[in-house]
Amino acid sequence: MRWRFLLVIAGLACAAVMVRAGAALFRPDWSADDLKHIQSLSLANLPALRPDPSNRVSDDPAAAAFGKALFFDTRLSANGAIACASCHKPDRQFQDDLPVGHGMADGTRRTMPIAGTAYYPFLFWDGRKDSQWSQALGPLENPVEHGADRTMVVRLIATAYKAQYERIFGPLPNLDGLPEHAMPSGPAESVAAWNNVTLQQQQGLNLAYANIGKAIAAFERTIAPQPTRFDAYAVALATGKQKLANDLFSEKEREGLKLFIGQGNCVTCHNGPLLTDNAFHNVGLPGGDATLDSGRSTSVAELQADPFNCLGPFSDAEQSACKELKFMETASPDLVGAFRSPSLRGAALRAPFTHAGQFATLHDLLAHYNKAPAAEFGRSELKLLGLSDQELENLEAFLRTLNPETEESKL
C-alpha cells in the first residue's frame, strides 16, 4: 500500500509542477490597468506626425533632400570640418556617445538624439527652441559647435546650392557688397559688420537663413523612432498572443516593466510612445552651478526673444497655432535646475547619461534615482524609491528592451 501512496503523492507533485508551469506560461501577467499602461507606451500608438505649421516645407520631399545634403555638409562650419552629422552620427542614434558635444570646441551639454524630435514642442535640454528648424540654426552660429555665421552660410548656399534652394524657396537675396562674415551677435567684428548692413539686407539674410533651417528640419522629420523588442511584446499582449509574449520577455524583464509602470515611478515622466512627457524636471543631478547652467529657468526668456520662434517674423504659422509658446510656464521655481525628460527609446545604448554625461552607466543612473539625493540647486522632484539591488537589475533589464531591434541584435 505504501508504494501506491508514494505513487499518488509523486503523481500529485508532478501534476502540481505541470500546473505551475502552465500557469507561468499562460497566466495573464497583467491587470487591465497594467495593459492600458503598456499599450500607451507602445510605438504602435504613436500618432501620425502632424505638419509643422511654422514650416511650410516640413513635408516637402525636395526640401528633405536639400536638408539631408546640408546635414552632412562640413562646409557649414568655420573650419570646414564640422557638419550636423559630426555630432549627430547616423549609426549612433544621431548622437555621439560623448559626455558633452564637441565641434569647434567642447560644449557644456550632451548631444541629444534626433529620432522623434518632430513631435517635441521644445528642443534642446533646456527647451530654448520651439521647432526643429529653429533648433537647427542655433549650432551653426555657436562658436563651440559650427562656429559659422549666417552671412557665410547664405553665401555657401548661393555658391553650392542655388538652384536647389530657389526651386523650393524662391530667389536668394542679393549678396553683392555684403561682408564675408556678419551676424547680429557673436564676435565684435561680425556684429559691427552686421550693423553696417541695411535693414532690408539683414531681413533678406535672415529669411534665407531661416529657410536653411527649415530644409534641415524637413530631413530630420524623416528620422523616426525604431521598433524595439518591447513594442513587439506590447503587440503580442494586445493581440492575446501570450506564448509569444513570454518568448519575447524574460521574467526579469517583465518584473522590470512592472516596476517601470509601478513602484519605480518612471512612467510619471517617461510616458507615451516616445517615453517622454516633453517636460522639464529637476532630478537632483550632480555637478551643476545655478549661475552657469540652471536649465529651463534661464532659457524661457531666450526663447521668447528669439526671432526664429513660432511667433516670429520668419515662422509660417498663424499666431493661433503657437499655443505651446504662448502658454508655456515661465516663472516657476520648479524650472531652476530643470532639464527635459529625454526619450528612453534606445537610451540604454547612449552612455554616459543625463544632460552633461554625469553618469557613466545605467546602473549608476538608476542608483541615483533610487536614492533621490537633494538637488545641489533648485528643488529635486525625486522621492526615495527604496528598490532592492535585484529590483534595480530588473528595471535595467527592461530598459534594455527599449533598444532599437537593429542595435539589440548586435549585442
C-alpha positions, 0 to 999 in steps of 0.5 A: 500500500505504501508504494501506491501512496508514494505513487499518488503523492509523486503523481500529485507533485508532478501534476502540481509542477505541470500546473505551475508551469502552465500557469507561468506560461499562460497566466495573464501577467497583467491587470487591465490597468497594467495593459492600458499602461503598456499599450500607451507606451507602445510605438504602435500608438504613436500618432501620425506626425502632424505638419509643422505649421511654422514650416511650410516645407516640413513635408516637402520631399525636395526640401528633405533632400536639400536638408539631408545634403546640408546635414552632412555638409562640413562646409557649414562650419568655420573650419570646414570640418564640422557638419550636423552629422559630426555630432549627430552620427547616423549609426549612433542614434544621431548622437555621439556617445560623448559626455558633452558635444564637441565641434569647434570646441567642447560644449557644456551639454550632451548631444541629444538624439534626433529620432522623434524630435518632430513631435517635441514642442521644445528642443534642446535640454533646456527647451530654448527652441520651439521647432526643429528648424529653429533648433537647427540654426542655433549650432551653426552660429555657436562658436563651440559647435559650427562656429559659422555665421549666417552671412557665410552660410547664405553665401555657401548656399548661393555658391553650392546650392542655388538652384536647389534652394530657389526651386523650393524657396524662391530667389536668394537675396542679393549678396553683392557688397555684403561682408564675408562674415556678419551676424547680429551677435557673436564676435565684435567684428561680425556684429559691427559688420552686421550693423553696417548692413541695411535693414532690408539686407539683414531681413533678406539674410535672415529669411534665407537663413531661416529657410536653411533651417527649415530644409534641415528640419524637413530631413530630420522629420524623416528620422523616426523612432525604431521598433524595439523588442518591447513594442513587439511584446506590447503587440503580442499582449494586445493581440492575446498572443501570450506564448509569444509574449513570454518568448519575447520577455524574460521574467526579469524583464517583465518584473522590470516593466512592472516596476517601470509602470509601478513602484519605480515611478518612471512612467510619471515622466517617461510616458507615451510612445516616445517615453517622454512627457516633453517636460522639464524636471529637476532630478537632483543631478550632480555637478551643476552651478545655478549661475552657469547652467540652471536649465529651463529657468534661464532659457524661457526668456531666450526663447521668447526673444528669439526671432526664429520662434513660432511667433516670429517674423520668419515662422509660417504659422498663424499666431493661433497655432503657437499655443505651446509658446504662448502658454508655456510656464515661465516663472516657476521655481520648479524650472531652476535646475530643470532639464527635459525628460529625454526619450528612453527609446534606445537610451540604454545604448547612449552612455554616459547619461543625463544632460552633461554625461554625469553618469557613466552607466545605467546602473549608476543612473538608476542608483541615483534615482533610487536614492533621490539625493537633494538637488545641489540647486533648485528643488529635486522632484525625486522621492526615495524609491527604496528598490532592492539591488535585484529590483534595480537589475530588473528595471535595467533589464527592461530598459534594455528592451527599449533598444532599437531591434537593429542595435539589440541584435548586435549585442 
